[in-house]
Amino acid sequence: MALSGTSDGVGNTNARATEFAKAIALGTTADRSFVLSAITNAGKPNVSGVVSVGPAMTGLNSGKWGNGWGAHACGYLRVPNVSVVRSTFGTEAGVGYSMNLVSAEFLVEGAEVVKEVNKIYDMDGDGLSDQMEVVFGLNPEDGNEAEPILSRLADPGGIFRYQRMDDALTGYEFRVFISSDLKTWRRDFWAKESVSRRAGSKVEVVTVTLSPTLLTGERQFVRVEAVQKSR
């Protein structure tokens, strides 16, 4: 991964006090590069509102700011040819702003950068990273979709259902764990799965039957983990 900008290892930045700029320009150096841009507010705006990425960018994360507290937004652009890229953001009007902007070019395939960024960011703020939401067939832009478990553990029988994206598409494998106290978790290597696919969708519904030998104690809890497959 290489970074270009105003000097070696540093992208174009703008971090002056009482700065009101909402856009930043960066001259790229290579074809098929990827520009990641972000804005933060370090001042005390007198108007609350939402900060957002401009229409040309694909948003990764954004937040709200108000009197005495700041926020940020970030997004990316795929740039096919060498050019000057201007990244713009939308903010509420007000006084006392101190906008900090940064823009950097990555000389790698954009899809790889997005993949790494999504491991960290949680666009809808529901506590599950964007990448994990995609892996489990959820919508990373909908905070109401944060739970892949579709049904509670049935007793008796040890049966529950969860959803996931087709593992052939994501490169992840799914592991089932069981606990009686939410402290000690044991992986169920012998759990049986029955997989069906939703009509017209790449999302699978998995019915899991747990191993009877692990169903001990008055209460049982289950957890499903997604782990990237070894190459």
KOLRO-382461 format. One record per residue: x, y, z of N, C-alpha, C, CB in turn; residue in one letter. Coordinates in steps of 0.001 Angstrom, whole numbers, padded with zeros to 6 digits, always signed. Atoms other than C-alpha are relative to their C-alpha. Glycine has a CB too. Layout:
BEGIN
XYZXYZXYZXYZA...
This chain:
BEGIN
+000859-001190+000000+000000+000000+000000+000887+001230+000000-000968+000011+001231M-000776-001226+000057+001403+003408-000920-000923+001193+000165+000782+000095-001321A+000791-001187-000290+000251+006872+000047+000628+001182-000712-000096+000258+001529L-000545-001159+000705+000617+009988-002069-000655+001269+000518-000208-000132-001525S+000601-001263-000413-000017+013645-001428+001009+001114+000002-000620-000128+001368G-000855-001165-000020+001779+016806-000421+001447-000341+000347-000536+001002+000977T-001356+000452-000309+004817+014909+000899-000029-001499+000193+000567+000713+001262S-000068+001446-000130+006021+011343+001273-000736-000468+001250+001455-000463+000038D+000697+000598-001131+003647+009375+003456-001120+000835+000581+000963-000289+001059G+001037-000876-000554+001237+012277+004030-000939+000448-001115+000632+001232+000709V+000973-000503+000963-001966+013098+002180-000232+001483+000204-001318-000761+000115G+000314-001415-000116-003393+016572+001741-000846+000245+001244-000729+000501-001259N+000718-000257-001247-004575+018025+005046-000354+001473+000123+000836-000445+001204T+000426-001362-000280-006328+021133+006301-000467+000007+001446-001136+000488-000991N+000324+000078-001420-006360+021666+010065+000205+001337+000704+000842-001069+000669A-000147-001308-000626-006390+025402+010763-001166+000284+000947+000095+001096-001070R+001052-000374-000940-008336+026806+013709-001008+000917-000689+000601+000692+001250A+001118-000771+000538-011685+028434+012906-000118-000147-001515+000154+001468+000365T+000082+000275+001433-011573+026834+009464-001408-000471-000352+001050-001060-000421E+001372+000319+000375-014927+026639+007677-000085-000833-001282-000790+001276-000169F+000007+000726+001266-013869+024721+004549-000698-001349+000152+001433-000198-000512A+000710+001269-000005-016023+021729+003675+000482-000917-001121-001495+000237-000126K-000524+000794+001104-013935+020399+000796+001522+000020+000041-000519+000530-001359A-001445+000094+000049-010369+019299+000204+000392-000635-001325+000553-000815+001202I-000443+000493+001302-008476+018702-003045+001306-000765+000143+000168+001161-000995A-001215+000813-000013-005810+016092-003703+000334-000417-001423-000168-001247+000913L-000451+000438+001308-003792+015513-006867+000490-001435+000073+001104+000920-000531G-000395+001409-000042-003545+011781-007485+001197-000243-000913-001178-000907-000410T-001246+000286+000712-000456+010104-008926-000047-001252-000861+001109-000130+000979T+000051+001260+000733-001649+006837-010448-001412-000279-000498+000488-001152+000880A+001304+000458+000481-004447+005301-012479-000557-001055+000949+000109-000567-001440D+000712+001016-000795-007044+003105-010735+000403+000059+001479+000280-001409-000563R-000319-000148-001420-006262+004511-007304-001275+000217+000801+000981+001170+000225S+001114-000022-000945-008458+004979-004291+000262+001130+000978-000164-001378+000745F-000186-001160-000879-008925+008231-002320-000947-000107+001190-000242+001330-000773V+000759+000041-001252-010050+008119+001294+000057+001382+000638+000561-001094+000977L+000060-001355-000543-011219+011427+002798-000851+000023+001261-000561+000981-001044S+000748-000109-001256-012486+012502+006212-000050+001443+000462+000630-000883+001089A+000148-001319-000602-013704+015584+008070-000348-000176+001473-001089+000838-000737I+000377-000032-001412-013865+016279+011798-000269+001441+000392+001109-000625+000902T+000263-001325-000550-015163+019229+013789+000544+000035+001414-001523+000343-000027N-000621-000089-001310-012981+020171+016718-000429+001243+000761+001495-000019-000140A+000446-001222-000645-014762+023424+017558-001286-000197+000776-000184+001083-001020G+001254+000049-000749-018025+024272+019296-001097+000679-000814+000154+000678+001392K+001050-000619+000814-020739+024867+016704-001213+000340+000839-000403-000921-001145P+001177-000400-000766-023812+026678+017933-001280-000607-000560-000117+001510+000025N+001163+000639+000604-026119+024569+015758+000263-001503-000079-000303+000595-001417V-000168+001442+000097-026605+020829+016087-000441-000472-001382-000802-000724+001109S+000375+000517+001305-026877+018719+012981+000799-001231-000359+000184+001058-001057G-000650+001204+000490-025529+015894+010884+001079+000387-000992-001021-000962-000645V-001052-000171+000987-022227+015849+009034-000046-001202-000929+001407+000152+000675V+000151+001079+000966-022258+013794+005840+000997+000138-001133-001415-000027-000551S-000887-000040+001153-020130+012879+002838-000762+000555-001190+000570-001404-000316V+000619-000558+001190-020772+014558-000501-000532-001079-000924+000984+000865-000739G+000671+000977+000863-022773+012894-003285+000946-000837-000849-000955+000707-000898P-000924+000754+000849-019689+011788-005243+000683-001137+000745+001045+000924-000573A-000705+000998-000793-018272+009736-002375-000936-001103+000488+000680+000663+001185M+000711+001074-000679-019337+006424-000925+000280+000128+001492+000429-001409-000542T-000183-000228-001426-019915+006988+002791+000384-001259+000751-001250+000572+000589G-000389+001093-000886-018260+004795+005404-000507+000214+001417+001509-000152+000011L+000464-000279-001346-019232+006528+008610-000337+001476+000117+001057-000407+001047N+000359-001390-000228-020843+009735+009848-000662+000112+001362-000935+000530-001119S+000598-000196-001316-022226+011276+013011-000686+001344+000108+001048-000127+001078G+000673-001265-000268-023979+014227+014597+000889+000859+000895-001388-000236+000661K-000678-000877-000947-022565+017285+016308-000955+001049+000522+001213+000664-000646W+000851-000990-000643-023986+019920+018593+000835+001001+000766-001001-000671+000930G-000686-001053-000730-023072+022736+020951+000972-000608+001010-001015+000916+000708N-001006+000489-000937-019796+021727+022589+000508-001394-000292-000548+000029+001362G-000516+001334+000306-019297+018335+020994+000077-000189-001509-000888-001096+000639W-000291+000118+001424-017942+017296+017619-000369-001354-000561+001450+000265-000250G+000289+001252+000681-018261+014495+015113+000892-000084-001225-001506-000105-000390A-000810+000179+001197-016794+013213+011880-000804-000712-001075+001280-000783+000322H+000544+000790+001101-017587+011687+008516+001162-000394-000897-001097+000793-000800A-001043+000403+000922-015495+009743+006046-000608-000797-001150+001080-000823+000724C+000470+000711+001173-015871+008223+002616+001133-000209-000980-001143+000752-000663G-001053+000281+000974-013993+007072-000435-000480+000228-001422+000495-001429+000155Y+000233-000161+001434-013725+007627-004170+000943-000918-000759+000196+001480-000441L-000862+000729+000913-012408+005295-006838+000347+000931-001154-000683-001312-000509R-000468-000966+000991-010310+007325-009272+000647-000753-001164+001005+001013+000635V-000525+000804+001107-009763+005751-012717+001286+000537-000609-001029-000103-001066P-001174-000599+000642-007145+008233-013973+000613+001066+000898-000376+000606-001365N-000671-001065-000740-004603+010722-012627-000793+001294-000142+001456+000193-000501V+000810-001215+000039-006504+013859-011693+000048+000685+001355-001459-000318-000397S+000174-000683-001279-007274+016388-008975-001368-000379+000543+000142+001557-000150V+001237+000491-000596-009893+014878-006696-000434+000962+001106+000182-001446+000559V+000534-000918-001009-012083+017238-004682-001077-000739+000800-000583+001305-000666R+000939+000683-000893-013808+015584-001727-000784+001045+000779+000745-000970+000971S+000850-000984-000668-016761+017537-000331-000858-000675+001066-000894+000729-001024T+000824+000480-001098-018806+017172+002843-001139+000979+000239+000841-000187+001283F+001128-000845-000340-022151+018500+004008-000076+000203+001499-001298-000600-000523G+000119-000306-001425-022524+020259+007385-001098+001032+000207+001346+000513+000572T+000946-001050-000358-024965+022488+009204+000723+001340+000072-000692-000318+001345E-000586-001327-000127-024397+026237+009208+000173+000329+001478-000879+001069-000704A-000201-000409-001380-023116+027884+012364+001312+000729+000154-000045-001200+000928G-001262-000695-000272-020201+029678+014020+000804-000817+000997-000251+001442+000541V-000853+000693-000950-017258+028491+016056+000522-001325-000510-000737-000219+001262G-000487+001250+000551-016383+025664+013689+001522+000006-000093-000616-000251-001371Y-001419+000175+000275-012857+024328+013375+000129-001310-000758+000868+000003+001322S+000025+001201+000825-012991+021896+010483+001403-000541-000235-000677+000289-001332M-001251+000668+000338-010181+019400+010043-000297-000998-001106+000638-000704+001248N+000227+000892+001122-010018+017644+006693+001290-000710-000387-000563+000773-001193L-001155+000747+000483-007715+014977+005337-000432-000837-001198+000602-000900+001124V+000280+000797+001189-007523+013196+001993+001277-000700-000408-000555+000878-001162S-001197+000769+000333-005130+010443+000976-000296-000984-001118+000530-000741+001234A+000126+000937+001114-004558+008334-002120+000696-001303+000355+000591+000598-001300E-000571+001320-000230-003976+004607-001802+000214-000666-001351-000919-000867+000918F-000338+000597+001279-002204+002897-004654-000197-001506+000051+001440+000339-000389L+000386+001408-000015-004013-000402-004324-001383-000094-000606+000031-000600+001451V+001358+000164+000482-007205-001875-005671-000977+000473+001064-000274-001467-000382E+000941-000574-000949-010076-000012-004053-000740-001029+000816-000977+000843-000714G+000778+001005-000707-011943-003173-003136+000734-000520+001213-000341-001143-000920A-000773+000502-001124-009101-004293-000880-000006+001002+001152+001436-000304-000433E+000041-001012-001051-009071-000979+000993-001360+000009+000678+000317+001386-000571V+001348+000017-000569-012843-001044+001436-000154-001196+000932-001069-000045-001119V+000102+001203-000819-012565-004579+002806+000647+000214+001363+000650-001190-000712K-000687-000238-001259-010037-003481+005441-000730+001040+000850+001430+000449-000261E+000718-001051-000731-011994-000333+006358-001264-000556+000638-000353+001168-000937V+001260+000535-000499-015224-002280+006769+000171-000916+001199-000702-000738-001090N-000253+000828-001175-013586-004536+009357-000110+000834+001275+001389-000658-000092K-000045-000895-001161-013447-001503+011648-001292+000790+000147+001181+000958-000114I+001092-000954-000096-016346+000785+010793-001356-000668+000230-000052+000834-001249Y+001378+000418-000287-019919+000447+011976-000894+001144-000444-000217-000349+001539D+000707-001138+000596-021912+002716+009655-001303+000323+000712-000282-000274-001454M+001304-000268-000601-025277+002283+011395+000034+000037+001526-000983-001040-000451D-000149-000154-001446-023898+002316+014964-000721-001024+000837-000465+001323+000393G+000724+001024-000766-025525-000947+016044+000905-000959+000754-000879-000786-000918D-000933+000824-000757-022373-002456+017531+000622-001138-000771-000679-000545+001167G-000545+001071+000838-021623-004859+014666+000683+000651-001199-001124-001007-000460L-000732-000631+001089-018947-003945+012109-000698-000238-001334+001434-000525-000053S+000621+000112+001320-020008-003388+008511+000313-001351-000644+000475+001142-000911D-000372+001263+000627-018081-006449+007393-000765-001168+000595+001490-000236+000138Q+000725+001099-000620-019714-008739+009944-001482+000020-000380+000155+000061+001516M+001401-000068+000427-023146-007457+008959-000175-000604-001391-000496+001456+000009E+000071+000573+001336-022451-008362+005336+000163-001514+000068+001072+000617-000914V-000262+001437-000127-021074-011784+006334-001243-000738+000505+001189-000248+000952V+001201+000629-000548-024269-012516+008287-001274+000372-000776-000159+000391+001457F+001160-000305+000828-026551-011209+005527-000862+001114+000535-000825-001206-000160G+000737-001124-000561-027569-008048+007399+000297+001265-000799+000358+000200+001489L-000170-001274+000694-027831-004452+006180+000871+000926+000854-001383+000660-000300N-000893-000845-000806-024837-002357+007407-000461+001447+000129+001373-000019-000591P+000517-001361-000087-026883+000828+006907-001294+000078+000791-000217+000559-001382E+001243+000042-000765-029835-000243+009072+000300-000444+001426-001031-000951-000665D-000306+000300-001390-029332-000056+012839-000941-000994+000642-000010+001246+000785G+000946+000973-000543-032355-002284+013378+000356-001431-000380-001397+000317-000476N-000443+001333+000395-030569-005203+011714+001372-000255+000600+000036-000148-001549E-001276+000275-000659-027885-006349+014139+000036-001390+000608+000268+001035+001074A+000101+001307-000636-028948-009855+015117-000242-001087-001040-001121-000005+001045E+000190+001077+000982-028373-012875+012844-000741-001216+000550+001334-000441-000525P+000731+001118-000597-029990-015308+015325-001489+000210-000260+000293-000121+001539I+001404-000149+000402-033516-015890+013990-000975-000618+000989-000211-000619-001352L+000892+000631-000976-034941-018113+016728+000795-000405+001230-000715-001231-000613S-000645+000399-001245-034144-018856+020347+000216-001505+000042-000833+000446+001201R-000304+001415-000168-032739-022157+021446-001218-000730+000544+001208-000193+000935L+001182+000761-000402-035598-024644+021643+000388-001069+001013-000684-000644-001227A-000229+000999-001035-035797-026877+024701-001288-000817+000184+000440+000677+001347D-001201+000800+000292-035879-029812+024440+000337+000005-001480-000191-001436+000474P-000391+000155+001393-034039-030591+021241+001258+000750-000368-001100+000445-000877G-001207-000755+000298-031317-027939+021239+000052+000509-001424+001196-000839+000267G+000077-000470+001382-032446-026389+017950-000168+001520-000026-001171-000689-000747I+000185-001427+000232-032058-022781+016808+000335+000296-001462+000889+000854+000968F-000253-000400+001383-031814-020877+013510+000760+001326-000036-001328+000117-000783R-000664-001279+000242-029504-018147+012251+000169+000190-001504+001380+000065+000727Y-000188-000292+001410-028836-016435+008940+001449+000377-000271-000941+001123-000448Q-001355-000351+000417-025622-015899+006998+000017+000161-001517+001032-001083+000459R-000218-000054+001430-024406-014957+003577+000663-001308-000424+000869+001236-000396M-000611+001215+000533-023411-017918+001407+001503+000051+000240-000312-000165-001514D-001415-000047-000356-019947-018786+002752+000918-000111-001209+000317-001101+000972D-000802+000066+001219-018729-019479-000783+000257+001396-000563-000697-000874-001050A-000141-001370+000475-019181-015750-001442+000828+000863+000936-001352+000617-000186L-000681-000843-000980-017669-014366+001760+001375-000500+000394-000836+000121+001217T-001275+000553-000439-014750-016711+002449+000081-000177+001500+001119+000875-000456G+000035+000201-001457-015874-017152+006069-000614-001358+000320-000803+001134+000697Y+000649+001186-000542-016707-020255+008049-000675+000380+001309+001020-001161+000209E+000826-000363-001150-019201-020287+010903+000105-001082+001070-001478+000207-000424F-000200+000912-001114-018659-021840+014311-001043+000250+001084+001415+000150+000572R+001051-000083-001018-021286-022572+016962+000602-000306+001369-001172-000983-000319V-000468+000182-001377-020534-022202+020673-001205-000059+000933+000968+001152+000422F+001085+000158-000966-022663-023097+023703+000535+000290+001401-000613-001435-000075I-000386-000337-001371-022588-021898+027319-001211-000115+000917+000601+001428+000071S+001074+000045-000993-024618-022356+030473+000038+001200+000939+000089-001284+000806S-000139-001125-000923-023360-019203+032241+000487+001287-000665+000944-000371+001099D-000479-001145+000762-022243-016765+029481+001447+000366+000318-000885+001184+000257L-001415-000224-000326-018687-017043+030835+000889-001018-000705+000221-000074+001522K-000763+001069+000634-017375-020384+029654-000737-000485-001244+000235-001170+000987T+000610+000395+001270-018037-021173+026006+000717-001208-000576+000027+001165-001003W-000560+001198+000618-017530-024541+024339-000476-000092-001446-000399-001273+000794R+000380+000137+001401-017457-025031+020601-000642-001368-000223+001231+000187-000926R+000682+001245+000321-019884-027640+019327+000474-000477-001379-001555+000187+000030D-000553+000512+001248-017881-029543+016716-000955-000971-000699+001329-000685+000266F+000867+001043+000536-020672-032085+016222-001425+000496-000262-000035-001173+000954W+001321-000546+000284-023622-029732+015714-000398-000329-001437-000025+001530+000235A+000514+000314+001331-025806-030699+012747-000702+001214-000578-000961-001206+000049K+000581-001165+000658-026853-028070+010226-000836-000392-001212+001095+000965-000418E+000836+000128+001187-029632-027890+007660-000108+001392-000607-001425-000604+000340S-000105-001317+000621-029206-025037+005169-001030+000162-001115+001414+000219-000549V+000914-000360+001077-031847-023388+002987+000290+001431-000414-001488-000167+000435S-000266-001355+000487-031650-020247+000871-001318+000716-000253+000860-000031-001291R+001180-000805+000261-034175-017452+000765-000162+000224-001493+000083+001337+000737R+000280-000139+001424-035843-017145-002616+000537+001322-000536-001503-000104-000260A-000528-001193+000631-034012-014702-004872+001050+000721+000809-001096+000924-000286G-000960-000630-000899-031371-014043-002228+001256-000855+000121-000627+000229+001384S-001243+000708-000280-027778-014972-001404+000140-000304+001491+001196+000820-000484K-000002+000238-001438-028698-015206+002276-000545-001394+000299-000831+001075+000733V+000402+001341-000394-028925-018664+003813-000596+000006+001401+001189-000957-000066E+000559+000217-001326-031044-019740+006770+000482-001374+000466-001580+000095-000008V-000615+001226-000502-029277-022365+008884-000739-000463+001254+001509+000221+000303V+000618+000620-001176-031135-024655+011285+001036-000900+000649-001294-000810-000381T-001062+000711-000715-028733-025985+013910-000595-000876+001092+001013+000995+000604V+000349+000908-001087-029242-029015+016127+001267-000277+000796-000638-001329-000540T-001189+000133-000832-026769-028985+019001+000206-001436+000469-000095+000926+001197L-000327+001333-000505-025005-032059+020334-000653-000214+001364+001536-000189+000098S+000679+000251-001288-027083-033609+023177+000944-000043+001183-000756-001297-000062P-000946+000124-001114-023969-034239+025260+000424+001347+000573+001224-000759-000449T-000379-001331-000481-023358-030482+025533-001151+000747+000658+000537+000820-001139L+001182-000657-000571-026875-029628+026671-000137-000369+001464-001281-000391-000775L+000016+000241-001439-026203-029620+030390-000319+001299+000728+001357-000579+000480T+000370-001188-000757-027473-027226+033051-001427+000425-000272+000938+001132-000319G+001384-000437+000122-030779-025472+033506-000211+000951-001170-000441+000663+001278E+000136-000971+001083-030119-022744+030963+001149-000187-000991-000019+001457+000557R-001008+000107+001039-028245-022782+027657-000037+001241-000886-000215-001274-000839Q-000140-001144+000895-026962-019967+025476+000843-000419-001194+000637+001220+000733F-000769+000320+001199-025633-020108+021925+000606+001269-000592-000890-000710-001043V-000695-001091+000673-023249-017942+019945+000553-000531-001311+001139+000592+000892R-000541+000371+001296-022248-018040+016281+001105+000973-000350-001100-000013-001093V-001123-000827+000377-018844-016740+015215+000353-000238-001459+001202-000278+000901E-000457+000084+001380-017677-015986+011689+001515+000168-000006-000696+001078-000900A-001455-000007+000019-014006-016758+011078+000460-000142-001450+000586-001145+000896V-000472+000044+001377-012150-016082+007851+000733-001313-000260+000918+001202-000299Q-000609+001275+000340-011115-019289+006129+001489+000169-000312-000724-000631-001191K-001427-000029+000302-007422-020090+005878+000208-000203-001494+000759-001078+000808S-000262+000118+001441-006016-019678+002393+001105-001025-000244+000395+001377-000605R
